[in-house]
């Protein structure tokens, strides 16, 4: 009696395969959002400051 492809171990492997890139992508998107916000704030500051 061998486990089929829908066994818990296979599901865990798939979960790990998809979970790692998803977490990395979420971290990257959060970092990108921070950078975008910072650049936006800088642009606002430079546009409102008198030159």
N, CA, C and O atoms as a Tinker XYZ file with bonds, in Angstrom:
   204  protein
     1  N      0.850000   -1.201000    0.000000    73     2
     2  CA     0.000000    0.000000    0.000000    64     1     3
     3  C      0.884000    1.249000    0.000000    63     2     4     5
     4  O      1.340000    1.704000    1.049000    81     3
     5  N      1.113000    1.783000   -1.173000    73     3     6
     6  CA     1.951000    2.984000   -1.236000    64     5     7
     7  C      1.085000    4.221000   -1.393000    63     6     8     9
     8  O      0.007000    4.183000   -1.986000    81     7
     9  N      1.584000    5.310000   -0.849000    73     7    10
    10  CA     0.825000    6.562000   -0.877000    64     9    11
    11  C      0.710000    7.100000   -2.295000    63    10    12    13
    12  O      1.688000    7.108000   -3.043000    81    11
    13  N     -0.467000    7.544000   -2.658000    73    11    14
    14  CA    -0.662000    8.126000   -3.981000    64    13    15
    15  C     -0.106000    9.544000   -4.035000    63    14    16    17
    16  O      0.419000   10.056000   -3.046000    81    15
    17  N     -0.229000   10.165000   -5.194000    73    15    18
    18  CA     0.288000   11.536000   -5.344000    64    17    19
    19  C     -0.456000   12.553000   -4.487000    63    18    20    21
    20  O      0.022000   13.669000   -4.283000    81    19
    21  N     -1.639000   12.160000   -3.980000    73    19    22
    22  CA    -2.419000   13.081000   -3.149000    64    21    23
    23  C     -2.170000   12.820000   -1.674000    63    22    24    25
    24  O     -3.011000   13.142000   -0.835000    81    23
    25  N     -1.013000   12.234000   -1.347000    73    23    26
    26  CA    -0.697000   11.949000    0.045000    64    25    27
    27  C     -0.305000   13.216000    0.789000    63    26    28    29
    28  O     -0.013000   14.240000    0.170000    81    27
    29  N     -0.297000   13.149000    2.124000    73    27    30
    30  CA     0.029000   14.339000    2.924000    64    29    31
    31  C      1.448000   14.829000    2.673000    63    30    32    33
    32  O      1.697000   16.035000    2.675000    81    31
    33  N      2.395000   13.890000    2.454000    73    31    34
    34  CA     3.780000   14.304000    2.224000    64    33    35
    35  C      3.878000   15.107000    0.934000    63    34    36    37
    36  O      4.563000   16.128000    0.882000    81    35
    37  N      3.192000   14.644000   -0.107000    73    35    38
    38  CA     3.221000   15.341000   -1.393000    64    37    39
    39  C      2.616000   16.732000   -1.237000    63    38    40    41
    40  O      3.139000   17.715000   -1.761000    81    39
    41  N      1.490000   16.798000   -0.498000    73    39    42
    42  CA     0.836000   18.096000   -0.288000    64    41    43
    43  C      1.772000   19.039000    0.459000    63    42    44    45
    44  O      1.842000   20.230000    0.153000    81    43
    45  N      2.494000   18.495000    1.447000    73    43    46
    46  CA     3.405000   19.329000    2.225000    64    45    47
    47  C      4.530000   19.852000    1.333000    63    46    48    49
    48  O      4.935000   21.009000    1.442000    81    47
    49  N      5.034000   18.974000    0.440000    73    47    50
    50  CA     6.091000   19.406000   -0.476000    64    49    51
    51  C      5.593000   20.527000   -1.370000    63    50    52    53
    52  O      6.288000   21.524000   -1.565000    81    51
    53  N      4.381000   20.369000   -1.918000    73    51    54
    54  CA     3.812000   21.405000   -2.789000    64    53    55
    55  C      3.632000   22.689000   -1.990000    63    54    56    57
    56  O      3.923000   23.780000   -2.482000    81    55
    57  N      3.148000   22.556000   -0.747000    73    55    58
    58  CA     2.928000   23.738000    0.085000    64    57    59
    59  C      4.237000   24.491000    0.301000    63    58    60    61
    60  O      4.282000   25.716000    0.186000    81    59
    61  N      5.303000   23.750000    0.615000    73    59    62
    62  CA     6.595000   24.390000    0.839000    64    61    63
    63  C      7.106000   25.022000   -0.452000    63    62    64    65
    64  O      7.674000   26.114000   -0.437000    81    63
    65  N      6.897000   24.317000   -1.581000    73    63    66
    66  CA     7.374000   24.832000   -2.863000    64    65    67
    67  C      6.704000   26.162000   -3.191000    63    66    68    69
    68  O      7.340000   27.065000   -3.734000    81    67
    69  N      5.413000   26.282000   -2.858000    73    67    70
    70  CA     4.692000   27.514000   -3.190000    64    69    71
    71  C      4.779000   28.554000   -2.072000    63    70    72    73
    72  O      4.707000   29.756000   -2.324000    81    71
    73  N      4.937000   28.076000   -0.830000    73    71    74
    74  CA     4.932000   29.009000    0.302000    64    73    75
    75  C      6.186000   29.877000    0.311000    63    74    76    77
    76  O      6.095000   31.082000    0.544000    81    75
    77  N      7.359000   29.286000    0.060000    73    75    78
    78  CA     8.603000   30.056000    0.111000    64    77    79
    79  C      8.600000   31.194000   -0.900000    63    78    80    81
    80  O      8.842000   32.334000   -0.501000    81    79
    81  N      8.340000   30.956000   -2.194000    73    79    82
    82  CA     8.346000   32.068000   -3.160000    64    81    83
    83  C      7.271000   33.102000   -2.846000    63    82    84    85
    84  O      7.473000   34.296000   -3.067000    81    83
    85  N      6.129000   32.646000   -2.331000    73    83    86
    86  CA     5.053000   33.592000   -2.012000    64    85    87
    87  C      5.482000   34.507000   -0.877000    63    86    88    89
    88  O      5.241000   35.713000   -0.934000    81    87
    89  N      6.115000   33.953000    0.156000    73    87    90
    90  CA     6.553000   34.792000    1.272000    64    89    91
    91  C      7.639000   35.760000    0.806000    63    90    92    93
    92  O      7.651000   36.924000    1.207000    81    91
    93  N      8.560000   35.274000   -0.048000    73    91    94
    94  CA     9.611000   36.144000   -0.574000    64    93    95
    95  C      8.992000   37.257000   -1.409000    63    94    96    97
    96  O      9.412000   38.411000   -1.320000    81    95
    97  N      7.986000   36.911000   -2.226000    73    95    98
    98  CA     7.327000   37.913000   -3.067000    64    97    99
    99  C      6.623000   38.954000   -2.198000    63    98   100   101
   100  O      6.676000   40.148000   -2.493000    81    99
   101  N      5.964000   38.506000   -1.128000    73    99   102
   102  CA     5.266000   39.457000   -0.262000    64   101   103
   103  C      6.266000   40.394000    0.406000    63   102   104   105
   104  O      6.023000   41.594000    0.524000    81   103
   105  N      7.416000   39.824000    0.849000    73   103   106
   106  CA     8.439000   40.671000    1.468000    64   105   107
   107  C      8.951000   41.698000    0.463000    63   106   108   109
   108  O      9.118000   42.871000    0.797000    81   107
   109  N      9.201000   41.251000   -0.778000    73   107   110
   110  CA     9.703000   42.168000   -1.803000    64   109   111
   111  C      8.673000   43.248000   -2.102000    63   110   112   113
   112  O      9.032000   44.415000   -2.257000    81   111
   113  N      7.402000   42.880000   -2.185000    73   111   114
   114  CA     6.365000   43.877000   -2.488000    64   113   115
   115  C      6.275000   44.897000   -1.359000    63   114   116   117
   116  O      6.093000   46.088000   -1.612000    81   115
   117  N      6.404000   44.433000   -0.102000    73   115   118
   118  CA     6.361000   45.365000    1.032000    64   117   119
   119  C      7.542000   46.323000    0.946000    63   118   120   121
   120  O      7.387000   47.525000    1.160000    81   119
   121  N      8.729000   45.790000    0.630000    73   119   122
   122  CA     9.913000   46.646000    0.532000    64   121   123
   123  C      9.750000   47.642000   -0.613000    63   122   124   125
   124  O     10.098000   48.815000   -0.477000    81   123
   125  N      9.212000   47.164000   -1.755000    73   123   126
   126  CA     9.005000   48.057000   -2.895000    64   125   127
   127  C      8.017000   49.156000   -2.525000    63   126   128   129
   128  O      8.204000   50.313000   -2.903000    81   127
   129  N      6.970000   48.802000   -1.790000    73   127   130
   130  CA     5.980000   49.792000   -1.389000    64   129   131
   131  C      6.633000   50.847000   -0.508000    63   130   132   133
   132  O      6.358000   52.039000   -0.651000    81   131
   133  N      7.506000   50.405000    0.412000    73   131   134
   134  CA     8.195000   51.358000    1.285000    64   133   135
   135  C      9.052000   52.301000    0.457000    63   134   136   137
   136  O      9.044000   53.511000    0.685000    81   135
   137  N      9.799000   51.752000   -0.511000    73   135   138
   138  CA    10.666000   52.585000   -1.348000    64   137   139
   139  C      9.828000   53.574000   -2.152000    63   138   140   141
   140  O     10.188000   54.744000   -2.279000    81   139
   141  N      8.706000   53.094000   -2.693000    73   139   142
   142  CA     7.838000   53.978000   -3.475000    64   141   143
   143  C      7.295000   55.099000   -2.597000    63   142   144   145
   144  O      7.271000   56.259000   -3.006000    81   143
   145  N      6.854000   54.745000   -1.374000    73   143   146
   146  CA     6.329000   55.758000   -0.463000    64   145   147
   147  C      7.409000   56.783000   -0.142000    63   146   148   149
   148  O      7.143000   57.985000   -0.121000    81   147
   149  N      8.630000   56.308000    0.107000    73   147   150
   150  CA     9.723000   57.211000    0.468000    64   149   151
   151  C     10.026000   58.163000   -0.689000    63   150   152   153
   152  O     10.200000   59.364000   -0.484000    81   151
   153  N     10.089000   57.618000   -1.903000    73   151   154
   154  CA    10.376000   58.461000   -3.068000    64   153   155
   155  C      9.232000   59.444000   -3.284000    63   154   156   157
   156  O      9.465000   60.587000   -3.679000    81   155
   157  N      7.995000   59.011000   -3.029000    73   155   158
   158  CA     6.838000   59.891000   -3.190000    64   157   159
   159  C      6.925000   61.041000   -2.181000    63   158   160   161
   160  O      6.680000   62.198000   -2.522000    81   159
   161  N      7.279000   60.703000   -0.925000    73   159   162
   162  CA     7.405000   61.738000    0.090000    64   161   163
   163  C      8.521000   62.710000   -0.285000    63   162   164   165
   164  O      8.372000   63.921000   -0.119000    81   163
   165  N      9.636000   62.185000   -0.789000    73   163   166
   166  CA    10.742000   63.055000   -1.208000    64   165   167
   167  C     10.275000   63.990000   -2.317000    63   166   168   169
   168  O     10.590000   65.180000   -2.299000    81   167
   169  N      9.526000   63.462000   -3.279000    73   167   170
   170  CA     9.034000   64.291000   -4.371000    64   169   171
   171  C      8.116000   65.379000   -3.847000    63   170   172   173
   172  O      8.179000   66.520000   -4.304000    81   171
   173  N      7.257000   65.031000   -2.884000    73   171   174
   174  CA     6.353000   66.029000   -2.310000    64   173   175
   175  C      7.152000   67.114000   -1.596000    63   174   176   177
   176  O      6.861000   68.303000   -1.731000    81   175
   177  N      8.153000   66.698000   -0.844000    73   175   178
   178  CA     8.959000   67.666000   -0.100000    64   177   179
   179  C      9.682000   68.608000   -1.062000    63   178   180   181
   180  O      9.695000   69.822000   -0.861000    81   179
   181  N     10.286000   68.036000   -2.112000    73   179   182
   182  CA    11.043000   68.873000   -3.046000    64   181   183
   183  C     10.106000   69.780000   -3.834000    63   182   184   185
   184  O     10.490000   70.888000   -4.209000    81   183
   185  N      8.877000   69.321000   -4.091000    73   183   186
   186  CA     7.948000   70.145000   -4.876000    64   185   187
   187  C      7.356000   71.267000   -4.009000    63   186   188   189
   188  O      7.046000   72.340000   -4.526000    81   187
   189  N      7.195000   71.035000   -2.692000    73   187   190
   190  CA     6.607000   72.061000   -1.822000    64   189   191
   191  C      7.679000   73.021000   -1.314000    63   190   192   193
   192  O      7.368000   74.168000   -0.991000    81   191
   193  N      8.938000   72.576000   -1.238000    73   191   194
   194  CA     9.997000   73.459000   -0.739000    64   193   195
   195  C     10.307000   74.535000   -1.776000    63   194   196   197
   196  O     10.387000   74.239000   -2.969000    81   195
   197  N     10.482000   75.776000   -1.335000    73   195   198
   198  CA    10.831000   76.844000   -2.279000    64   197   199
   199  C     12.267000   76.707000   -2.766000    63   198   200   201
   200  O     13.178000   76.453000   -1.978000    81   199
   201  N     12.460000   76.873000   -4.039000    73   199   202
   202  CA    13.798000   76.717000   -4.621000    64   201   203
   203  C     14.409000   78.085000   -4.887000    63   202   204
   204  O     15.535000   78.174000   -5.376000    81   203
